[in-house]
Amino acid sequence: MKSNRRIAAVFGATTALLLLAGCMVLPGKFASDLLLRGDGTFTFHYKGEIILAALAQGSKSAKAEPIPAEPFEQQPCTDPRTDETHDCTAAEIEQQRAKWNDEQKERKAAKANEDAQSRKMMQAFMGGIDPDDPKAAAAFAQRLARQEGYASVISTGGGKFEVDYTASGRLDHDFTFPTIERLPMVMPFVSLIRRADGSVRVDAPAFSTAAANPVMPGLGAMAGAMGEMKVGAKPGAKAGAEGPPIAEGTFTVRTDGQILANNTDEGPQAESAGGLSRLDWKVDARTATAPTALIKLAK
């Protein structure tokens, strides 16, 4: 039974780490806009908070709870020949206590090994950054700042980073923001997927509540049940509270292409100049569906 509980705890901790990896980088308060031209050129801008979940939660996912102390309990003594119980002698009690001490040492050693493995996994997911290192925030900020497109990156504490990012180009390839050096798993804030028919699908999966994210409910429930970790999100959750923070901001798409589909409340709005149409999304704790649009460009 103890072995099963240990396996479940390890599996739960691993699942929680995978969950955190998928949601390693999250938006906080922000304003973001996309200008998408019919000729395939685009300019994307994001200004606001990027939150590194492991630092926002104090790297709790890499730390399991300590093993609770179990007091020594004397067991009944039996005669191996007759299988009858009898009052334990001092030597038998001492033998039981020595065996109990050995078991406690084994449990602590196994726990230390599990914690070390979890720590290694977390550092691997974070591209070598140790969330327990006081310099982790500065290292992550430096990693972002050296990437093309970031005009500024400022660590504001609690795993939050104020960034100003702009990218421009032509959509002869797909575009995703953010992509971060040495972080293998990052949920896109915004992705632009070019289709063969000349249309572009715009998705913003991170600009919604955690409950709307298809990755989190199943893994979150599994990790919470088996690892006894609080990983579920709650509306209005803040960094360092239970669950990941909720995005809060606006996302705007302007285009002179043909808007084939979108899930805004108001639909396309005509701009006063430039022949552009505008799609607006307000993102907060009530945003149950991630912003999405399908826009036809000129071939």
N, C-alpha and C positions, 0 to 999 in steps of 0.2 A: 504493500500500500504506500509506504513512504517513497519507494522507488517510482511509483506511478505519479505521486504528487510532485516529485522532483522533476520528472520528465515533463509534466504539464507546466510547471513553473518555467523551465528552460524554454519550452516551446512557446509559451505565452510571452516571455521576454523577447525571444527572437522575432515573434510576430509583431510585437510592439515596435521593435527596432525597424522592421521592414515598413511598417505603417509610418513611422516617423521619417524614414528615408524618402518615401513617396511624397510626404508633406514637409520635407526638410526646410524649404524656403516658401514663405507665405506673404501675401500682401497685407499691409495694415491700412493706415489712412493714406489715400492716394488720389491723384487725378491723372487720367490716361486718355490719350486721343490718337486716332489713326486717320491719316489722309491717304486714301487709296484712289489713284487715278485710273481712268479707263485704259490708258496705254501701259498699265502694269507697274508704274512707278508708285512708290509709297514713302511716307514718313510716319514713323511711330514714335510716340513720346510717353514716357512714364516718369512722373515726379511724385515722390512720397516715400512711404515706408516699405522696406523689405525686412521681413522678420525671419531670423534663423531660429527654428523651433527648438533645437537642442539648447541654445543659450537662453532663450526666453523661458524655458521650463527648468533651467538650472541643471540640465543634463540628467534629469531624474530617470529618464528612460535607460540610461547606461548604468544606473545604480539600483540594485535590488535591495529589498528590505533585509536587515540583518536577521539571522536565524534566532528565533526566540530561545532563551535559555530553558532547558528541560531539567528539572531537579531529579536527582538520583532517587529511584524508587526500588526498594528491595523487592526481589522476586521470591516466590516460594521455593524452598529447597526440597528436592526429592532424592530418594535412595535409588541409584541407577539399577540395583538388582531387584528391588521389590516395587519400584515406582510409587512408593508411599512418601507423603510429605512429612517433613519434620522441622523442628525449630532450627533455623540456620545457625551454624557456628560462626565465630568471629572470622575464621579463615575463609569460609564460604562467602560471607558478606563482603570481605575485602576483595575476593576474587570477582564478585559481581561488580563492585565499584571500579576495579581496574578495567574490566571489559567495557563498562559504561564510559569511562574516561577515554578509552581508545575510540569508541564510536563517536564521541563528541569531537575528537580531533579529526576523524575522517570526515565528519559533516562540515566542519569549518574549512578543511582543505578543499573539499568539493565545492563549497560555496565560494571560496576565494578563486578557484579555477573558473567557475561560471561567471563571476564578476569580471575577471580578467578577459575572458572571451567576449563578453558583452562590450567591454570597453574597447577592445580591438575592432569589433564590428562597427561600433559607433564612429570611431576614428576613420575607418575605411569609408563609411558612408559620407563623412565630412571631408574627404580628400586629405586625410592626415592631420586635420585640426583636432586637437584635444579639447572638448567642451569644458573640461575642468581646469584648463590652463587659463590663468588671469589674462594672458595675452591673446586668447582665442578671438575675441571680437576685433582686435586690431589686425590680426592675421587675415581674417575674413574680409575686412574692409579693404585691406591692401590688395587682396586677390581680385575683388570686384573692380577697384579703381584702375588696375592696370589693363582691364579689358576695354576694347574699343567701344565707344558710345557713352561711357559714363563721364559726365561733366563733373560730377562730385559724388563722393561717398563719405558720409559722416556717421560714425557710431554714436548713438544716443543712449546706450545702455539697455540692459534687459533684453539683449538679442535684437534690438531694433537698429536699423540703418536707414538714414535719410539719403535717398539717391535721386539723381537727375540724369535720366538716360534718354538718348535719342538715336534712332537708326533710320537711315534713308537708303533707298536702292531701288532695284527693279525685281519684280517677283518672277524671275526665271528659275526660282527655287523656293522651297518652303521657308517660312520664318517663324521662329519661336522666341519668346521672351519669358523668363530669363534663361540663358544657358550660362552655366558657371563652371569655370575651369576646375576639373578634378572632382566635381560632384556628379556621380553617375545617374542619380535619380532625382529629378526636379519636376514637379507638376507645373505645366505651363501657366503663366498668367494669361498670356495671349498667344494664339497660334494662327498663322495664315497658311492655308493649304491650297495650292494651285491645282486645279483639275484640268484634265486634258481638253475639256470643252471650252476652256477660257474663263471659267468661273473660279471664284476664290471663296473658300469657306473660312469665316472668321469665328473663332471660338475663344472664350475666356473662362476656362474651367475653374480657375482659382478665384474668380470674382463672384462667389456665391457662398452660401452657408455650407458648413462641413457636411450637414445632412444631405445636401444635394450632390455631394461629390461621390461618385460611384465607388471610389476606392475605399473610403473610410468606414461606412457602416459595418460591412462584414468583418473586415480586419479589426476594426476598433472593438466590436463586440467580442470577437474571439480573443483578442489580447486582453481585454478587460476581464473576461471570464476565467481564462486559463492562467494569465500572469498576474491577476489581481492588480492591474494597473489602471489608473483613471485616465483613459485616452479619449473619451467621448467629448464632443464639442457641445457647448451650450450657447444659445443666443446671447450676445453681449460679452462673451468671455474675453478676458484680457490676457496679455502675455504674463505667464507665471501663474495664472489661474488654471482650473481644470479645463483640459482640452485646448486645442489650438485657438489663436485669436481669429476674430471674424473681420473680413475685409470691409472697409468703409470708404466709399469714394464715388467717382463718376467715371464712366467709360463712354467715349464718343467716337463714332466713325463718320467721317465725311467722304463722299465719293461722287464722281460724275458717271460711275458705272450704273448698270441696271440692278436695282435691289430686288432679287428674286424671292428672298425669304428673310425674316428676322423675328425676334421675339421681344421687341420693345413694347411698352404699353401704348405709346402714341403712334407708332409707325414712322415712316420717313417724313422728315420735315424739310421743306425747301429753304435753302440759304438765300439770302437777299442778293448775293453776287457770286459770280464764278460758276453758275450752273451746277452747284453741288447740292446733294441731298444729305441730310444729317440723321443719324440714329443715336439716341441717347439712352443710357442705362444708369440708373441710380443703384449703387451697390451698398447694402447694409445687412443687418441680421435678418431682415425679412426677405432677402433675395434668395428664393428657393431654387431658381433655375439659372444656370450660367448663361451669360450673354452669348448669342450666336446669330450669325447672318450669312447669307449666301449672295454674293455679288458677281454679276456677269460683267466681264471686261471686254473691250474691243479686241477682236482677233488681229 
